[in-house]
Protein backbone atom coordinates (compact mmCIF):
# COMPACT_ATOMS: atom_id res chain seq x y z
CA UNK A 1 0.00 0.00 0.00
CA UNK A 2 1.37 3.35 -1.01
CA UNK A 3 0.81 6.41 1.15
CA UNK A 4 0.48 8.50 -2.02
CA UNK A 5 -2.56 6.49 -3.09
CA UNK A 6 -4.31 6.28 0.29
CA UNK A 7 -3.59 9.74 1.75
CA UNK A 8 -6.99 11.20 0.65
CA UNK A 9 -8.67 8.93 3.18
CA UNK A 10 -7.35 11.02 6.08
CA UNK A 11 -9.26 14.23 5.18
CA UNK A 12 -12.32 12.14 4.29
CA UNK A 13 -12.30 10.46 7.70
CA UNK A 14 -11.81 13.83 9.38
CA UNK A 15 -14.81 15.17 7.46
CA UNK A 16 -16.94 12.16 8.47
CA UNK A 17 -16.16 12.63 12.16
CA UNK A 18 -16.69 16.38 11.97
CA UNK A 19 -20.06 15.96 10.23
CA UNK A 20 -21.21 13.38 12.78
CA UNK A 21 -20.26 15.56 15.74
CA UNK A 22 -21.91 18.67 14.28
CA UNK A 23 -25.03 16.68 13.35
CA UNK A 24 -25.24 15.37 16.92
CA UNK A 25 -25.15 18.93 18.27
CA UNK A 26 -27.82 20.07 15.81
CA UNK A 27 -30.09 17.12 16.70
CA UNK A 28 -29.78 17.78 20.42
CA UNK A 29 -30.66 21.44 19.90
CA UNK A 30 -33.65 20.58 17.68
CA UNK A 31 -35.02 18.15 20.29
CA UNK A 32 -35.48 20.89 22.81
CA UNK A 33 -33.45 22.89 25.25
CA UNK A 34 -30.19 21.01 25.88
CA UNK A 35 -28.86 20.90 29.41
CA UNK A 36 -25.56 22.46 30.39
CA UNK A 37 -24.07 18.96 30.70
CA UNK A 38 -25.12 18.09 27.14
CA UNK A 39 -23.60 21.30 25.80
CA UNK A 40 -20.40 20.62 27.71
CA UNK A 41 -19.89 17.03 26.58
CA UNK A 42 -20.90 17.62 22.96
CA UNK A 43 -18.83 20.77 22.47
CA UNK A 44 -15.87 19.26 24.32
CA UNK A 45 -15.79 16.30 21.96
CA UNK A 46 -15.96 18.63 18.96
CA UNK A 47 -13.32 21.08 20.24
CA UNK A 48 -10.86 18.39 21.30
CA UNK A 49 -11.29 16.55 18.01
CA UNK A 50 -10.68 19.72 16.02
CA UNK A 51 -7.60 20.49 18.14
CA UNK A 52 -6.38 16.96 17.47
CA UNK A 53 -6.54 17.69 13.75
CA UNK A 54 -5.04 21.16 14.05
CA UNK A 55 -2.08 19.95 16.14
CA UNK A 56 -1.39 16.89 14.03
CA UNK A 57 2.15 18.00 13.24
CA UNK A 58 3.21 17.72 16.88
CA UNK A 59 2.77 14.10 17.92
CA UNK A 60 3.28 14.87 21.62
CA UNK A 61 0.18 17.13 21.50
CA UNK A 62 -1.80 15.23 18.90
CA UNK A 63 -1.96 11.92 20.73
CA UNK A 64 -3.17 13.09 24.18
CA UNK A 65 -5.78 15.41 22.65
CA UNK A 66 -6.97 12.57 20.45
CA UNK A 67 -7.38 10.36 23.50
CA UNK A 68 -9.32 13.05 25.34
CA UNK A 69 -11.65 13.55 22.34
CA UNK A 70 -12.20 9.79 22.11
CA UNK A 71 -13.00 9.60 25.82
CA UNK A 72 -15.62 12.33 25.40
CA UNK A 73 -17.11 10.45 22.45
CA UNK A 74 -17.23 7.18 24.39
CA UNK A 75 -18.90 8.97 27.29
CA UNK A 76 -21.38 10.55 24.86
CA UNK A 77 -22.30 7.10 23.53
CA UNK A 78 -23.00 5.92 27.09
CA UNK A 79 -24.84 9.11 28.09
CA UNK A 80 -27.14 9.29 25.07
CA UNK A 81 -27.94 5.56 25.04
CA UNK A 82 -28.89 5.94 28.70
CA UNK A 83 -31.15 8.92 27.81
CA UNK A 84 -32.71 6.83 25.02
CA UNK A 85 -31.44 9.15 22.28
CA UNK A 86 -29.92 6.37 20.23
CA UNK A 87 -29.51 8.37 17.03
CA UNK A 88 -27.09 10.73 18.74
CA UNK A 89 -25.26 7.81 20.34
CA UNK A 90 -24.92 6.16 16.92
CA UNK A 91 -23.47 9.35 15.45
CA UNK A 92 -20.75 9.14 18.08
CA UNK A 93 -20.21 5.44 17.36
CA UNK A 94 -19.74 6.25 13.67
CA UNK A 95 -17.24 8.95 14.68
CA UNK A 96 -15.31 6.46 16.79
CA UNK A 97 -15.26 3.93 13.94
CA UNK A 98 -13.84 6.57 11.59
CA UNK A 99 -11.18 7.43 14.17
CA UNK A 100 -10.26 3.74 14.51
CA UNK A 101 -9.90 3.48 10.73
CA UNK A 102 -7.72 6.60 10.74
CA UNK A 103 -5.57 5.13 13.50
CA UNK A 104 -5.20 1.86 11.58
CA UNK A 105 -4.23 3.71 8.39
CA UNK A 106 -1.43 5.49 10.22
CA UNK A 107 0.14 2.13 11.05
CA UNK A 108 -0.63 0.43 7.74
CA UNK A 109 0.85 3.21 5.61
CA UNK A 110 4.02 3.78 7.62
DRENVEXZA-331009 format. One record per residue (C-alpha): residue number from 1; residue in one letter; x, y, z. Coordinates in pm, 1 decimal, always signed. Layout:
<voros>
 pos code        u        v        w
 NUM    a        X        Y        Z
...
</voros>
This chain:
<voros>
 pos code        u        v        w
   1    x     +0.0     +0.0     +0.0
   2    x   +137.1   +334.5   -101.1
   3    x    +80.6   +640.8   +115.0
   4    x    +48.3   +850.2   -201.7
   5    x   -255.6   +649.2   -309.1
   6    x   -431.3   +628.2    +28.7
   7    x   -359.4   +973.6   +175.2
   8    x   -699.0  +1119.7    +64.6
   9    x   -867.1   +892.9   +318.1
  10    x   -735.4  +1102.3   +607.6
  11    x   -926.5  +1423.2   +517.7
  12    x  -1232.1  +1214.4   +429.3
  13    x  -1229.7  +1045.6   +770.0
  14    x  -1180.9  +1383.5   +938.4
  15    x  -1481.1  +1517.1   +746.0
  16    x  -1694.3  +1216.0   +847.0
  17    x  -1615.7  +1263.5  +1216.0
  18    x  -1668.8  +1638.4  +1197.3
  19    x  -2006.1  +1596.4  +1023.5
  20    x  -2121.0  +1338.2  +1278.0
  21    x  -2026.2  +1556.5  +1574.5
  22    x  -2190.8  +1866.7  +1428.1
  23    x  -2502.6  +1667.6  +1334.7
  24    x  -2523.7  +1537.3  +1691.7
  25    x  -2515.0  +1893.2  +1827.4
  26    x  -2782.4  +2007.4  +1581.3
  27    x  -3008.6  +1711.8  +1669.6
  28    x  -2978.4  +1777.6  +2041.8
  29    x  -3066.3  +2144.0  +1989.9
  30    x  -3364.7  +2058.0  +1767.9
  31    x  -3502.5  +1814.7  +2028.6
  32    x  -3548.0  +2089.0  +2281.3
  33    x  -3344.8  +2288.5  +2524.6
  34    x  -3019.3  +2100.8  +2588.0
  35    x  -2886.0  +2089.8  +2940.7
  36    x  -2556.5  +2245.5  +3039.2
  37    x  -2407.0  +1896.1  +3069.5
  38    x  -2512.1  +1808.7  +2713.9
  39    x  -2360.1  +2130.3  +2580.0
  40    x  -2039.7  +2061.9  +2770.7
  41    x  -1988.9  +1703.5  +2657.6
  42    x  -2090.3  +1762.4  +2295.7
  43    x  -1883.0  +2076.6  +2246.5
  44    x  -1587.4  +1926.4  +2432.1
  45    x  -1578.8  +1629.7  +2195.6
  46    x  -1595.6  +1863.4  +1896.1
  47    x  -1332.3  +2108.2  +2024.2
  48    x  -1085.7  +1838.7  +2129.9
  49    x  -1129.4  +1655.0  +1801.1
  50    x  -1068.1  +1972.3  +1602.3
  51    x   -759.9  +2049.0  +1814.4
  52    x   -638.1  +1695.7  +1746.8
  53    x   -654.2  +1768.6  +1375.0
  54    x   -504.0  +2116.0  +1404.9
  55    x   -208.4  +1995.4  +1614.3
  56    x   -138.6  +1689.2  +1402.5
  57    x   +215.2  +1799.8  +1324.4
  58    x   +320.8  +1771.9  +1687.9
  59    x   +277.0  +1409.8  +1791.9
  60    x   +327.8  +1486.7  +2162.0
  61    x    +18.2  +1713.2  +2150.0
  62    x   -179.6  +1522.8  +1889.8
  63    x   -196.3  +1191.6  +2072.8
  64    x   -317.3  +1309.4  +2418.3
  65    x   -577.5  +1541.3  +2265.3
  66    x   -697.0  +1257.3  +2045.1
  67    x   -737.7  +1035.6  +2349.8
  68    x   -932.5  +1305.1  +2533.5
  69    x  -1165.1  +1355.2  +2234.2
  70    x  -1220.3   +979.4  +2211.1
  71    x  -1300.3   +959.8  +2581.8
  72    x  -1561.8  +1233.4  +2540.4
  73    x  -1711.2  +1045.4  +2244.7
  74    x  -1722.9   +717.8  +2438.7
  75    x  -1889.8   +897.2  +2729.2
  76    x  -2137.8  +1054.8  +2486.3
  77    x  -2230.0   +709.9  +2352.8
  78    x  -2300.3   +591.9  +2708.6
  79    x  -2483.9   +910.6  +2808.7
  80    x  -2713.9   +929.3  +2506.8
  81    x  -2793.6   +556.2  +2504.2
  82    x  -2888.5   +594.1  +2869.8
  83    x  -3114.5   +892.1  +2781.3
  84    x  -3270.9   +682.5  +2501.9
  85    x  -3144.0   +915.0  +2228.3
  86    x  -2991.6   +637.3  +2023.0
  87    x  -2951.2   +837.1  +1702.8
  88    x  -2708.8  +1072.7  +1874.2
  89    x  -2525.8   +781.2  +2033.8
  90    x  -2492.2   +616.2  +1691.9
  91    x  -2346.8   +935.0  +1545.1
  92    x  -2075.0   +913.6  +1808.2
  93    x  -2020.8   +543.7  +1736.2
  94    x  -1973.9   +625.3  +1366.5
  95    x  -1724.4   +894.8  +1468.3
  96    x  -1531.1   +646.1  +1678.6
  97    x  -1525.9   +393.0  +1394.4
  98    x  -1384.1   +657.0  +1158.6
  99    x  -1118.3   +742.5  +1417.2
 100    x  -1025.7   +373.9  +1451.4
 101    x   -989.7   +348.3  +1072.6
 102    x   -771.8   +660.5  +1073.6
 103    x   -557.4   +512.9  +1350.1
 104    x   -519.8   +186.3  +1158.4
 105    x   -422.8   +370.6   +839.0
 106    x   -142.5   +548.5  +1022.1
 107    x    +13.6   +213.2  +1104.9
 108    x    -62.8    +42.5   +774.2
 109    x    +84.8   +321.2   +560.8
 110    x   +402.4   +377.8   +761.8
</voros>
